[in-house]
């Protein structure tokens, strides 16, 4: 039924911890087409990583999918076993993690870590795999790949290691690349290099990318569409221009207001979002953002607002819109 | 020395660390901070930016003598707190003082007892998870400095002071009996700030105080630091890698690369009229949260990595990644010169870059 590459519907995922059930994802619906770049922004704990990991079936103990479906490239991820998942991971969908210092194995050479996924998913021989690894290193802009292939992770700088991670992720030409905060641990000038590389490779290999970050600057320059997450829900989703120029959710507006812009001629006082992020163990009833929302109404504390479609691709879940509509019809505001 | 407008003055500060190199018998030297000079006027904020490993944090810590400086002079409020004895003295106008024979006069070797200064100079650390003792309550953490400096004459006064500090940073009295693990990152950073404020300091080194926080919390902490500054007349050295934040909070900005200051000036000058190629590329590399601007601007992407500070390149340290580099850059270290009033830059081609 779905032609989307990724189609997540009403996904609910919980972590069953000793302290209680943490509802990491509440009713997440999201789709992604081939060749598209989707940005997911949100604070730590908002569920942005968990959402994308669920596409790879990486919902390890104590995490559990409680409801909803995840379809990727025709596979029903939520019903697959570990064995089938391993065939997909690294071949059709790959991931780059945030910290290149800890995600490479320190006791294996760069070469053998790249070859590993080639040997696992294709019927190439060792020789061919080695050749392919050298080729990949050259593709991600590492000089002297023949020499690097015999080196260990500690011999490379942070930016280089992230390039190696990308090389591993691309080894089998996946259809989807998940980049989980790929540049958070890197310096700005190195970050610019890595982002440019991802952009280039995406064009070259025509793959879809999910870019997870908390940096609004990065998503604005890289993404076609953006999903804003808060407390395990997608509160707003739309094209990059929708989010930056026509934000409808108070949280999105707050985020955009709270970052200083280097191009401002004079520095104005920042408008901060007051309060602290929600405690997912005891989420508030109603809209999770209500306690911090500047235009919170009575209904926000009672009921979760429904998704409203502003256009075909632009949705936001906020009661303010319903209020505006109600007033337009001539009724009184709540 | 008469009361000067500058609260903090740093001259030719050097901080070298010995590291064991490949040769067991020969120690290598990391020049973490190499010949850095700046001054901070009372009540203002100086921002230091640069990539990791450029020495910005080390500069802040050496300035407080948390590390013993290798060489240089640190003057706090007109009093010399450190002088290695080989730094020339300068007069008000910034010219070297000379004796009758025209030879430069050096400062007297000094190592001041830091305890009285610790009360006036404080620091807020980057990582609010690592900089609070997990076995002390918030009240004990904030109260520790009050005890050390004997700032409270009775238990009640001490308690009252702690509560006042906590309330000032947006926490409340019941938080005083809790432990750090019960707080979120933003709240912990507030505790770190309350701890620094507890001794009524004049000068605070803010070492990446917001890097570990969520975006929505960052603005809260920045606003609070600004409020505290105007309320208590504080002077800040604000260290961060995020130029847009530094520009927002600072009056002047210093840009560091591999242990050296490469450019310094008014924050407006630095962001819009920078003349060092490194500053230019640093500004260009910042992703701007505006899709329209991104479509129309061309980004300068620096090639290569930061060289190792053990073996920095000869001449200009930036030359290995600089798009303007010429032969001269490898042979001659660029001088620190004033390109416009109050705007300094160390580049051979400062005028053409601009």
Interface residues (C-beta under 8 A of the other chain):
Chain A: X43 X44 X157 X159 X160 X187 X188 X189 X190 X191 X192 X193 X195 X196 X214 X215 X216 X217 X218 X220 X221 X240 X241 X244 X245 X254 X255 X256 X258 X259 X260 X261 X262 X263 X265 X267 X269 X270 X271 X272 X273 X274 X276 X277
Chain B: X51 X52 X184 X186 X187 X214 X215 X216 X217 X218 X219 X220 X222 X223 X226 X241 X242 X243 X244 X245 X247 X248 X249 X267 X268 X271 X281 X282 X283 X284 X285 X286 X287 X288 X289 X290 X291 X293 X294 X299 X301 X302 X303 X305 X306 X321
